[in-house]
Amino acid sequence: MSDLEEENGAESVVSAWLSMKSDRSKGHPPVFSNEPGPSDTKERKRSDVSEEEQPSRSRTRAGLQTANQSSSEQMNVGRQKHKIRLKGTFERVTEGAETGSRTLLNTIYTAVYITEGQSEEVNTQHEVRQLETASKKKTLHDSPIKCCDIFKASPDQQKHIRVVLTSGVAGVGKTFSVQKFCLDWAEGLENQDISLVIPLSFRELNLIKDEQYSLLELLRVFHPTLQEVPAEQLAGSKVLFIFDGLDESRLSLDFNNNEAVSDVTQKSSVNVLLTNLIQGKLLPSALVWITSRPAAANQIPPACVDRVTEVRGFTDAQKEEYFRKRVSDEELSSRIISHIKTSRSLHIMCLIPVFCWITATVLDHMLTTDQRGELPKTLTDMYSHFLLVQTKRKKLKYAEGHETSPQELTEADREVLLKLGRLAFEQLEKGNIMFYQEDLERCGLDVTEASLYSGVCSEIFKRESVIFQKTVYCFVHLSVQEFLAAVYLFHCYTDRNTQVLEDFLGDDDDVDWDDDHYPSLDVFLKRAMKKSLESENG
């Protein structure tokens, strides 16, 4: 079905409902004929009513009952279809990137540690430093909370929890938590008091940021199974909206100046619909769950939020649980766990589930092949080996079929990796972690090139197809994007690409980029580090 057909379909349902509502208002008050026998006076009054009106009122009453019953049945049918669709969407997932077989979420899911409240330093440190700070914290005063319980008030809380804001660094498990929440609801395991769970990611909402929709139309575009849910049932039901990835939003959320919208059939821009939903002006009975990286969470006014939670990642026990699920060979998983414990930086980074996946990918490969040499103990080593493992897999898979050295692999894919590095660098400067086709093409990347998605880049760079046949791209983790950006900048230094260096580092009387006074590597690295520390988000 085309977008226009979906939109027209939504409008026709709304029009039909409004027409029915209008017809109802014309009816007279119902007469209850089964009351106790009337007195003579009442009988005389009743006789004043024409015999023609009585059947009319009876028909109106029956019509109302039938309409309400039909509306409720439509809601039930729509809910069941929606549950089936959500189950199909979330029961299988891929870790890291889209290649490889999809795995049952319940098979690999490891619960992350979630607490009520948010760290004080969360907006002032680079996300990796936030992890380091979190790893040193004592957990005695934390208030842990299960993902499925985030809308349930604790015994000492009287306030109704309508809006929940969940923050956490990139890759810490926010989206997986959303997927698990949706799957548990769809399977009838948790939160069955909620009539509908409606997940909407900001990366998808970005694609229609300049369009006009009513809330009813918006839901039916993203969730066609809700076509049968009547507007009046939506307004009277307990509905949960999940807005995942506020940090990826390209919407302008203006909570002070946006027009008020209270009708689910009123058309408006997406950002206006969202601000009214969050403020409770639109569907005041609805629940709202927003997830975000810490630096972007302040876009939501504190007055609008009833509960703040923070996804803190894996505890030590959860790390071990993850690796034992991810690596079925017990001896191998034990070796991986032991190695991580020998490196403080790796142990800290393994708070992040995505980094656990990267680590498992690298160490599993290195420990099950004939590779010699020391296992990576630093972040730089780990990312370098991650690139090498993926490029090697690509070479073995695509026609080469013979073993080659890591140096040959890097050289063969050098051009693509540097283009990805340029993309990573330029988008970091803009604060973007989600990109579109035009962003790739600007860096000389051919989006139709199979090698971009198969082998080397598929595990570094993933493609997410969304509605409207528009594709959204991102790196598997922010730290991978930062690593590739650093590789690109270092390449610019060694290749003497002074234009990029000057644009990034700016003018400095102590640095001269001409050939005679080209700065030493030490000076360059200090300048790059200083520049990075000046960034609000690192």
N, C-alpha and C positions, 0 to 999 in steps of 0.2 A: 504494500500500500504506500502511495506517495505521501509526502508530508502534507500536501494540500488536501488529499482525500482524508487523511487522519484528522486534520483540522476541521474540515467541513463536517466530518462524522461527529466530532465533538460538539460542534455548534448545533447540529440537528438534534442531538440528544438534549442539550441545554434548552433549545427552543421548545421542544416537545414538553419538557418538564415545566417550563415557564407557562406554556399554554395551559397545561393541566392545572397548575397552581391558580391561574387566572380563573379557570372554569369553576374551581372549588369555591372561590371567593364569592361567586354569584349565587351559590346555593343558600337556602334558608336554614335556620337552626334545626337540627334533627328533632323528631318527635318520638318519644319512647313509648310505644304502644303496649308494652308488657307490664306497665305499672299497675298497682292495685286499682280496683274498680273506682271510677270517678264518681263524685257526688253529682247531684242534679245540676248544681251551678257549674261545675267543671264540664258537665256534659253539654250544657247550653253553650259555654264558651268554645268548646271543641267543635260544636256544630257550626260555629261561625266560620270555621276554616272550610273552604270549598273542598269538595270531594276530589277535585282535580289536583289540588296541591299536595294532598297526602301521599299518593303514589310517587309524586315528583320528589318529595323529601325522602321517601324511602329509597328511591333510586340513588339520590345524592349520598345518603348514608352508606348504602351498599357500595357505591362507587368509591367513596373515601376508603372504606375497609379494603376493597380490592386493590386500590392504588397503593395503599400502605403495605399490604401483603406482597404485592408485585415488586415494590421498591426494595423490601427486605430480602425477597428471594433473589433479586438481581444482585444485591450486595453480597449475599452468600455465594452465589455462582462466581461473581467477580473475584471474591476473596480466594476461593479454591483454585481458580485458574491462576491467580497471582502467586499463590504459594507454590504451585507446580512449576511456574516459570522461574521463581527465585531459587527453588531447589535445583533446577537444571543449570542455573547460572553459577551458583556458588558451591555445589557439591564437589566439583573438580577444579583444581587450581594448578598453576605452574609457579615454581619458585624462580625468581630472578628474571627469566625471559621466556619468550613464547615457544622456543624450540623444545623438542622432547615431548614425551607423553604427559598428559595431564594426570595429576594424582588426586585421589580422594582427600578432601580437606580434613576430614575426621581422622584419616590415617596419619597425616604428618603434622597436624596442628598441635602446637605446644603453647599452652596458655602463657601469656606475658604477665609481668607484675604491674598492676595498675593501682594507683593510690588516689585518694581524694585530696584535692588541693594541688598547688603547683609550686615548684622550686622558685625561690626568690631570684636566683642569679640567672634564670633561664633566658632572659632577653638580653643579657649583656656579654655572654660568652659564645665563642664558636661552639658548634654542636658537639664536636669531639671533646672539647674541654668540659662541656656540660656532663658528658658521660664520665669523664675522669672524676669530676666533683661528686657525681651521684654514686660512683663506686666506693668513695671514701665515707659516704654517709652511714651513720648508724640508722637502722630501720626500726628502732624501738618506738618512735613516736609517729611512724607512718600509719595511715589508716587504709589498709588494703581493701580493695573492692573488686568483686567479680564483674566481668564485662556484662553479663546478663542481668546484673542488679543495679546498673547505673541510674535507673529511674525509680528505684525503690528507696524511700526515705528510711534512714536509720531510726532506731527506737527513740532517740532523743531529738529527732527532727519532726517538727509539726508542719513545716512548709511543704506545699505541693511542688514537686520537681518537674518543671515543664521543659526547660532548656538546659542541656548539658553541653559543656565545651571540654573536649578532650585534646590535650596537647601531647606532643612527643617528638623527638628528633627524627630526621628522615630515616626510614627503614626500620623503625623500632617496633612496628607491628600494629599500627593504627588501622590500616586498611584490612589486614587479615582479621583483626578483631571485629570490624564491621561485617566482613563476610561470614564469620562464625556466628555472630548475632543473628544475621538474616537467615542463615541456614537452620539454626536451632529453632527460630520462629516458624519457618516454612515447614519444618518436620514435626511441628507440634510439641517441641520439647520445652521451650521457654517462652515466657511473656505472652501467653495466650489471651490475656486480658486486652491486648492491643489488637484492634480490628485489622489494621493494615500497616505493614512496614514498607516504606517507600524510599529506597536508596537512590540518591542523585549525586553524582560526583561533579566537582567544580570543573574538571577537565572537559566534561561533556557540556555543562552549562555554558562554558566559555564560547562554544560554537554557536550559540543562539543569543549571545549577549545583546545584540542589536535588534532582536526581533520582539514583536508584541504578542503576548499570549495571556490567556486567562489561566488561573491555577489549574482549573479542570482540564484545559487543553494541554497544558504543560505536562501534567501527569500522564495523559493518554498518549502523548508523543513518545515519552521515554518508557512508558509501561503500557503497551497496547492491551494487555489483559484487563486493564481498568476501564475499558470502554463501556462495560456494562454497569459500572458503579454509578448510581444516580447522584446528582449534586446534593440533594437533601440528605442522603445517607452519609455522604462524605462529611457534611457539616455537623452531623449528629453523632459521629463515631469517634472512637479513640484511635487516632492515626499518628504514626511516628514517621517524621521526615528525617532522613539521615543525609547530611551534606558533608561528603568526605573530601578532604584536601583543600581547606581554605587557603593554604599557602600557594596553591596552584591557580587560584582565582584571578581572572582578568576582568572581573566585574567591579564596578564602582559602588560599593555598599555605603550609601549615605543615609544614616539613621536619623539625621536632623532635618533634612530638607525634602525627603521623598514624600510624595502624596500618599494619603491614607487610602488603603484598599481593604474592604471587609467582605466583598462578594467574590465567591470562587469563580463566577462567570464573567467578572470584569477584566478586560484586557489591560495589560500594562507591560512594562519592561521586566526582565528577569530580576534585575537587582531590586526593583520596587517590590515585587512579589516576595522576595526573600526577606527584605527588611521588615515587611509587614507581618510575615509569618513568625519571624524571630521575636518581634515586639508583641505578638499576641493580638494584633488588630485583625488579622486574617486567620480564620479557623482557631479561635482562642482555646479550644479544647485539644488542639493538636500538640504532640510532643515534638521537640526538635533536638537532634544530636548533631553537633558540628565537630569535625576533627581538623587539626591543624598542626603544623610545625610551630614551635614556640614564638618565633619572631613575628609571625603573622596573626597570632591569636588576639592581639590587641585591637584588631579591626572590629571585634564585637564588644559593644559597651558592657562593662561589668553589671550595670543595672538590669540588663536583659538576661543574665545568666544565673540560674538557680544552683548549679553545681559545676565545679571545675574538677576535672580529673587529669591525671598525667600517666601516660604509658611509659614505664621506666625500663622496659625491655626484659631480658632474661635474668633471673637470679642464677647463682652458681648451679643449683640443682636443676633449674630449667635448661641451662646450657647443656648439661650432661644428657638430660632427657632428649633434647633436640638431636644431638650428635648420634645417640644410640638409635633414634628413629630414622635418621637420615642415612646412616651407614650401618647396614644390616650385619656386617661382619663384626662380631663382638670384640675380637682382638684388635682389629683396625680402629674401631671407634675409641677403644681405650687408649691406643697410641696417640690418636688425634687429641683427645682430651688432655693427656699428659703433656703433650707438646705445648698446647695453649697455656697451660699453667706455668710453663717455664718463661713465658714472655709477658711482661706486665702490660705492654701496649696491646698485644693481641687479646689478652684476657679481658681488658677493659672494652675493647671494640666488640667483643663477642656478647656484650649486652644487647647488641643490635642483631635481630634475627637474620637480616639480609647479609651482614658480615659473617655470620655463622655459616650461611650457605656458600659464600665466596671461599671461606676457609676450608670447609668440607670439600669443595670442588678441587681446590689446589692440593690439599694434603692427601686426599683420597687418590688423586692421580699420581702424585709423587711417590707415595708409599706402595702403590701397586704396579709401578713400572720399574724399569731398570735404571732410573735416573740416579746419578750419584751426586753428592754434594749436600751441603747443610740445608736443613729445612728453613723456610723463611721465619724470621723472628721479629721483623719490623713491618710497619704498614707499607712502606715503599717496596720492600722485598715481596710482600704478599701480593700487592697489586701488579708488580712486574711479572711474577710467576703466574698470576691469574691471566694476564694477557697472553703469555707464552703457552699456557695450557690450552687456551681457546684457539689460538692460531695453529697450534699443532693438531688439534682435533679437526680443524678445517682442512688442513693439508691431507690428513689421512682419509678424510671423508670424500673429498672432491678431486678425484682423478689422479692425484700424485701417487697415493698408495704406498709410498716408501718412506722410511725414516729419514728425517733431516735434522740438522742441528738447530737449537734455539736461535742462533744468530741468523741462519738462513730464513727461518720463519719470520723473524722480526723485519728483516730486510724486504722480504716478499710482500708483506702487508703494510709496509712503512707508509705508503702514500695514503691509504685509507685511514690508518690510525692517526696520522697527522691532520687529516681533514676532520676527523672526529674530535681531535684535540682542539682544533680551531673553533669548531662548533661549541664544544664544552666551555672554552675560554670566553668567547663572545657572549654566550648566553648567561654565563655566570656574572659577567659585568652588568648585564641587564637585570639580574636577579631571577632569571627564568630557569626552571628545571623541567618544563614541558615545552616541546617545540612542535612546529608544523612543517609541512613540506617545503614551504618557501624558505624557512630558516636553514634547512638542509641544503637546498639548491644554492643558497647564497654562499655556502662554504664549499661548493663544488662536489657535493655528494649526490650521486644518482640514486634516487629512492627506488628505482626499479631494479637496481643491481642486486642479483641474488646473494652475492657474498655479504651484502650489508645485513641480511637477516639470517643467513645460514653460516654456521661455523664461527669465524672469529668475532664478528660483531653481534651475532645474535645473543651471545651471553653477556655482552657488554652493554648492548644497546637494544632496547626492546620496542616493538611496535604494538600499539593498542588501537585496534579498529573500534570506532564508536559510531554513533548514529550519523546520518546525513552523508555517509560515504566519505567522511573526512577522517584522516588518520592523525593520531597524536603520538608523538615519540618522546621517549625519555631514556636516560641512562638507568641501569638497574639500581643504582644508589648514588646519592649526592657525592659521597666520598670518591666514587669512581669517576664522576664528572670532574671533581676537583683534581684528581690525580692526572687525568688526561689533559686538563687545562695547564697544569704545571709542566707536563711533558712538552706541550706545544710551546709554552713560553720559553722553556729551556732551549728548545730547538731554534726559536727565533734568536736567542742570544748566540748560540753557536754558529748559526747561519748568518748572523749579523743583519737581521731584519729590523733595522733601526726604527722604521716607521711604527711598527707594532709596539716596540719597547718604549718609545717616546710617548705614544698615545696612552699607554698603560701607566708608566711611571712618572710622566709629567716632566716639567722642566726642573732642573736642579743645577745650581752653579758648580757643584762638586763633580758632576758627571758630564762627560763630553762623549757623544756617540760617534765622532768621526774616527777614521781608521788609526790616526796617530795617537789618540787618547782613549781608545776603547777601554771601558772599565774592566777590572779583573772580575773573575767569577765570584770572588768573595764580596766585592762591592755590589755586584748585580744581585746576589742572593739576599744581602742585607736590605737593599732597596725594595726588592719584591716582598720580603717578609714585612717590612714596615708598611708597605702599601696594603697588604692583606689585613694587617692588624687595624688599619684605619676603617675597614669595612664594618658596617653595623652587624652583619651576620657572618663575618669571617671570610 
